[in-house]
Amino acid sequence: MRGPWGRFGGMDVSEAKQPRTLEDENAKLKRMLADAMLDNVALKDLLEKNW
């Protein structure tokens, strides 16, 4: 259990916002990676077809 101030007790506002900023950036990077992986699969499928 956490104390009465919870996870961010005793932090400045900017310090408390930092984890949220990092979570947002992490989500953006994960989306970018998923898009790149999807593009990679699509290109591989296209290359495997005999024209």
Buried (B, 14 or more C-beta within 10 A) or exposed (E): EEEEEEEBEEEEEEEEEEEEEEEEEEEEEEEEEEEEEEEEEEEEEEEEEEE
